[in-house]
Amino acid sequence: MARRYCCTMGAVHTSGLIVSQIWMTATAPEAQEFANSLFVSFSNLGVKIGSP
C-alpha cells in the first residue's frame, strides 16, 4: 500500500514539475534559458528546504 502511494505521489509531483517548466518557458519566450535556470534553481531550493 505504501509503495503504491509513494509511486503515485512521485508521478503526480513529476508531472507537475513538467507542466510548471512548460508554463515558465512559454511565459518568457525571449528568455527561455533564464526562465529555465530560475525553474531549476527554485526546484532545487524547494528540495533543500523540504528535506530533513
Backbone bond lengths (Angstrom), bond angles and torsions (degrees), N, CA, C in turn:
res aa  C-N    CA-C-N  psi(-1)  N-CA   C-N-CA  omega(-1)  CA-C   N-CA-C  phi
1 M - - - 1.455 - - 1.539 111.10 -
2 A 1.329 116.32 -46.25 1.460 119.91 -178.25 1.524 111.26 -67.35
3 R 1.318 116.45 -35.29 1.466 120.39 179.36 1.525 110.37 -65.47
4 R 1.323 117.36 -42.17 1.460 121.46 178.91 1.529 110.71 -63.95
5 Y 1.325 116.15 -41.17 1.464 120.68 178.66 1.529 111.07 -63.18
6 C 1.334 116.73 -45.13 1.463 120.76 -179.93 1.519 111.48 -63.97
7 C 1.324 117.16 -41.40 1.469 120.23 178.45 1.521 111.16 -65.40
8 T 1.319 117.05 -40.45 1.470 120.66 178.98 1.522 110.68 -65.34
9 M 1.318 116.80 -45.74 1.464 119.42 179.43 1.527 111.60 -65.30
10 G 1.313 117.56 -36.11 1.456 120.81 176.45 1.522 111.82 -63.40
11 A 1.335 116.64 -41.95 1.463 120.83 178.50 1.523 111.15 -66.57
12 V 1.317 117.27 -41.08 1.470 120.69 178.93 1.521 110.57 -64.98
13 H 1.310 116.82 -43.97 1.468 120.97 -179.67 1.531 111.06 -64.39
14 T 1.318 116.71 -43.54 1.462 120.51 -179.97 1.523 111.59 -63.98
15 S 1.324 117.34 -42.23 1.472 119.26 178.88 1.525 110.43 -66.19
16 G 1.309 117.73 -34.10 1.464 120.56 176.13 1.515 112.07 -64.55
17 L 1.327 117.19 -38.06 1.463 120.17 177.53 1.524 111.55 -65.70
18 I 1.326 116.73 -40.32 1.464 120.27 179.42 1.524 110.53 -64.48
19 V 1.319 117.00 -45.25 1.469 120.88 178.76 1.526 110.30 -62.80
20 S 1.317 117.57 -42.29 1.466 120.95 179.15 1.523 111.65 -62.12
21 Q 1.320 116.80 -40.52 1.459 120.04 179.31 1.525 111.28 -66.72
22 I 1.310 117.73 -39.56 1.467 120.92 177.66 1.522 110.15 -64.21
23 W 1.327 117.61 -43.64 1.476 120.64 178.70 1.526 110.75 -62.69
24 M 1.317 115.88 -42.20 1.470 119.96 -177.89 1.522 111.03 -63.69
25 T 1.324 118.15 -46.60 1.462 120.12 -178.55 1.521 111.97 -72.91
26 A 1.322 118.49 -27.46 1.465 120.92 177.52 1.527 111.08 -72.89
27 T 1.317 116.97 -28.31 1.456 120.95 -179.33 1.521 111.74 -73.12
28 A 1.320 116.27 -31.17 1.468 120.67 -178.18 1.531 110.13 -123.60
29 P 1.336 118.30 73.09 1.468 119.23 -176.10 1.526 113.58 -66.98
30 E 1.323 117.57 -23.94 1.465 119.66 -179.44 1.523 112.37 -84.08
31 A 1.314 117.85 -11.21 1.472 121.42 -178.79 1.525 110.15 -137.13
32 Q 1.315 116.81 55.18 1.458 120.06 -176.17 1.526 112.83 -66.11
33 E 1.329 117.58 -36.44 1.464 119.24 179.27 1.526 111.24 -65.35
34 F 1.328 115.89 -40.33 1.466 119.73 178.76 1.525 110.82 -66.77
35 A 1.333 116.56 -43.08 1.466 120.15 178.39 1.523 110.85 -62.69
36 N 1.313 116.86 -40.14 1.460 120.29 178.76 1.527 111.44 -66.38
37 S 1.328 117.07 -38.50 1.462 119.18 178.50 1.529 111.47 -67.09
38 L 1.335 116.96 -36.55 1.466 119.52 174.85 1.522 111.12 -63.64
39 F 1.331 115.72 -42.41 1.461 120.35 179.49 1.524 110.81 -59.53
40 V 1.318 116.69 -48.98 1.461 120.71 -178.31 1.530 110.63 -65.28
41 S 1.324 117.20 -41.18 1.469 120.41 -179.47 1.516 111.64 -62.70
42 F 1.326 117.19 -46.29 1.460 119.19 -178.34 1.525 112.10 -74.34
43 S 1.325 117.56 -28.24 1.461 119.34 173.40 1.521 110.45 -65.13
44 N 1.324 116.50 -43.83 1.469 120.47 177.11 1.525 111.49 -64.44
45 L 1.314 117.14 -38.31 1.457 120.73 177.70 1.538 110.45 -63.54
46 G 1.321 116.24 -41.17 1.460 119.90 178.25 1.524 112.33 -63.41
47 V 1.323 116.21 -39.10 1.470 119.71 176.57 1.522 110.08 -65.67
48 K 1.320 117.01 -42.44 1.470 121.42 179.97 1.524 111.50 -62.38
49 I 1.319 116.59 -44.57 1.466 120.10 -179.32 1.531 111.06 -69.62
50 G 1.325 116.25 -36.32 1.458 119.90 -176.17 1.515 115.52 -81.12
51 S 1.327 117.04 -14.18 1.473 118.49 -178.72 1.537 109.76 -91.65
52 P 1.307 115.32 141.70 1.472 118.63 -178.42 1.507 113.07 -72.06
